[in-house]
Amino acid sequence: MVDFLKRICIALALATFIGLLFLSTTTTFAQMNEEVPEELFEALIWPTVGDVTDMYGTRGGRHFGIDVAAPEGTSVVTIADGTVSRSYYSDTYGNVIFVEHDNGLETVYAHLHVRKAEEGQAVTEGEKIGTVGNTGRSSGNHLHFEVHDGKWNIDKSDSINPLFVLSKEPEYMYAALGEDSPYGQYWKQREIVSVMSPKQLEDPAPDNSIEEEKIIVTVQSGDTLWGLASTYDVTVEQLKKWNNLEDDLIEVDEMLVLYQTENIHVIKSGETLTSIASSYGVTSENIKGKNQLASDVIYPGQVIVIN
């Protein structure tokens, strides 16, 4: 349980840290941001779980990726579907894997302890391709991670700041842990809160046990997508998808379609298992049994099933 809470704290701290870094990025980074396709901006999962120890653009502008420190053996996953373009040992990168993605990016995973994917191998989002290590020109266990808009080149002229495509949402950060994530077995099917990528949002895992109710909501003065999403236990992305919205702007008297699930609850800040059970007229033990919870500890954003 202590380890679980530590992971939650790390994710929240990392999200805050990354947010502050974005506030202090340079004009150059802001200009590069415009080159990132809108559908990829902050949309992809993280390649591993750890502490960001070095940023893009440091070392006199010669650091073309980010460094994520983690214990040796920590899983490293590919951030999107693609094909391994290279997998070899380099004097500088150490054990390194390059992946050309279907979305047009190429990513680099360097200083790996072991490589678990070979050149030409097709890989899917979240698939384990190696583990964190300290090989090559490295001083401590970490993953050096690069993102390139197109194919990698020796000058790294098409590199982009990985933080422009990696999401700041905790569940995206924990994707590398798979089913061991503190977000449980839903890490690949989190349509109810958020999913690991736009691809999974379009093709969520089916769950025939959940009955959906269609609701029509008329936008009132002062309403926001975030507020409506919070009120109806859905996500902003879901609202946008259901109503073909390209941005977060909504107008008074506009009619929005949304779907509610009768036996799913998204935990909000301040809620307890007891308060949730009381609101649904069930017992805490019933919820714990239905969700295989070992204790009463819950966290904002967690998805639970209600009988």
QUIKALIN-V258867 format. One record per pair of residues at least 24 apart in sequence whose ideal C-beta (glycine too) atoms are under 6 Angstrom apart, sorted by sequence separation. I is the first residue (numbers start at 1). GAP is how many residues later the second one is. D is the distance in whole Angstrom. If there is no record, write none. Layout:
I;GAP;D, I;GAP;D
This chain:
111;24;5, 234;24;6, 111;25;6, 169;25;6, 273;25;6, 282;25;6, 48;26;6, 232;26;6, 280;26;5, 111;27;4, 48;28;5, 87;28;5, 232;28;6, 47;29;5, 47;30;6, 87;30;6, 87;31;5, 219;31;5, 221;31;5, 267;31;5, 269;31;5, 47;32;6, 87;32;5, 97;32;5, 76;33;5, 84;33;5, 86;33;6, 97;33;6, 111;33;5, 219;33;6, 233;33;5, 267;33;6, 45;34;5, 110;34;4, 44;35;5, 84;35;6, 219;35;4, 267;35;5, 44;36;6, 84;37;5, 218;37;6, 266;37;6, 108;38;4, 83;39;5, 216;39;6, 217;39;5, 265;39;5, 95;40;5, 107;40;5, 72;41;5, 82;41;6, 94;41;3, 194;41;6, 265;41;5, 94;42;3, 105;42;6, 106;42;5, 193;42;6, 263;42;6, 81;43;5, 93;43;5, 215;43;5, 263;43;5, 81;44;5, 92;44;5, 78;45;5, 80;45;5, 92;45;5, 106;45;5, 214;45;6, 90;46;6, 106;46;5, 212;47;4, 213;47;5, 77;49;5, 78;49;5, 126;49;5, 212;49;6, 77;50;6, 77;51;5, 78;51;5, 210;51;5, 211;51;5, 75;53;5, 76;54;5, 76;55;6, 73;58;5, 74;58;4, 72;61;6, 70;62;5, 76;67;6, 72;69;5, 125;72;6, 192;72;5, 69;73;4, 193;73;6, 68;74;6, 67;75;5, 68;75;5, 67;77;5, 65;79;5, 66;79;6, 65;80;5, 65;81;4, 64;82;5, 48;84;6, 64;92;4, 48;95;5, 64;95;4, 66;96;5, 47;98;5, 77;99;5, 75;101;5, 56;105;4, 193;108;5, 193;110;6, 192;111;5, 186;117;5, 46;120;5, 44;121;5, 44;122;6, 40;125;5, 42;125;5, 49;125;6, 45;127;5, 46;127;5, 49;127;5, 32;128;6, 36;128;5, 48;128;5, 45;130;4, 33;131;5, 29;132;6, 18;150;5, 45;151;5, 15;153;5, 44;153;6, 43;155;6, 11;159;4, 39;159;6, 11;162;5, 8;174;6, 7;175;5, 4;178;6, 8;291;6
